[in-house]
């Protein structure tokens, strides 16, 4: 089974209203999701609460997917472009990310990983975007900030030296999924 983590905009599609809402309880909290055949849709901001990015229960969301034996996680994220060649409406399939405030499931023990994005998932996204004939960028660096506020001009000037887009959710999900 595959999971798609969706944001505020995607969950507004009427097709979600036709699906039955399910829930799972984890040691990190309750997670709501929709199931359609062999695909699970998980709204990261909850169903009706519109939780801001810094308050999302990332551990509960990713732990729920593990508990449900999900192997492939696809995540859609809204971002701000830091490069002129990445225009509004373009898609970017990140090849790496920066998060100076990462989450872990191992707060009280020494467990080390080097997080990375799945090349398998990246190739699937690229194949789909090519098939849709939409404008996209095959690689780029995603920089995660805490939110809920946007970045200052000084922060953007610093971040754009190291990254292509800035967002508030993807890196935490990717690190925990690893």
HUSULJO-V607326 format. One record per run of one state. SS is the DSSP state (hx for helix, st for strand, lp for the rest). FROM is the first residue (numbers start at 1). TO is the last residue. If there is no record, write none. Layout:
<<SS | FROM | TO> <SS | FROM | TO>>
This chain:
<<lp | 1 | 1> <st | 2 | 6> <lp | 7 | 9> <hx | 10 | 12> <lp | 13 | 13> <hx | 14 | 18> <lp | 19 | 20> <st | 21 | 26> <lp | 27 | 28> <st | 29 | 36> <lp | 37 | 38> <st | 39 | 43> <lp | 44 | 52> <hx | 53 | 55> <lp | 56 | 57> <hx | 58 | 67> <lp | 68 | 71> <st | 72 | 75> <lp | 76 | 79> <st | 80 | 81> <lp | 82 | 90> <st | 91 | 92> <lp | 93 | 95> <st | 96 | 98> <lp | 99 | 118> <hx | 119 | 132> <lp | 133 | 135> <st | 136 | 137> <lp | 138 | 140> <st | 141 | 144> <lp | 145 | 152> <hx | 153 | 159> <lp | 160 | 164> <st | 165 | 167> <lp | 168 | 169> <hx | 170 | 177> <lp | 178 | 178>>
